[in-house]
Amino acid sequence: MLLMIDEGLTPVFGYSAPNRDNPLLTQARGVAGHLLFGAVNAMVTEALYRLVRPKVAATERARSIHR
């Protein structure tokens, strides 16, 4: 998806300069930034899931006992 949007569609629609105008270091920094964002997003999502999921499971168990 990164390649399709950042490397393909963004320059085509004129939102950024053509890829050949950007230095390789800038391209590498962009890829690293996307990877870091994805990793942090995954860690936060997993942490929130672990915090919320036990409460949901306990509520479901309580409901099944009272049926």
N, C-alpha and C positions, 0 to 999 in steps of 0.2 A: 504494500500500500504506500509506503514511503516513496518508493521509486515511481509509482504511478502519479502521485500527487505532487510531491516536491520536485522531482526531476522531470516530470512530464507536463502535467496540466498547469502548474503555477507559471512557468515561463510562457507556455502557449497563450494563456489568457492575459499575459502582460503584468502579472503581479510581482514578478522578479525578473532579473536580468537573465539572458540565456545562460545555460550551464557552463558553456565554454568561457564566459566572462568572469566566472567566480574561480578563485584559486582553489587548488586541491585541498589545502588546509581548511578553507571555509566549508567545503563539502564534507570533509571528515568531521569537523566540529558539529555540523548539523546532524549527521548520522549519530554521533556520540550523544548529542542532546536528546534525540528521539529515543535512543536506547535507554538512557538514564530516566527519562520521563516514564517510559513504559515499565521499567523495573520498579520505580517508586510507586507508580500507580498500582501495580500488582501487589506490592507489599502492603500498602494502605488498605486495599480492598480485602486482602486476606485477613489482615488484623481486624478490620471491622466485622467481617464474616464470623471470625472466631469469637468476638465479643457478643454479637447479636444472636448467633445460632443457638447457643445453649439456652437462652431465655425462650426462644421460639420452641425448642424441643420440650422444655419443661412445661410450657403452656399447653402444648399438644398432648403431652402425657396426662396432665391434669384434666383436660377435657375428656379424654378417652376413659378415665377412671369414673367420671361422673355420669357416663352414659348408661 
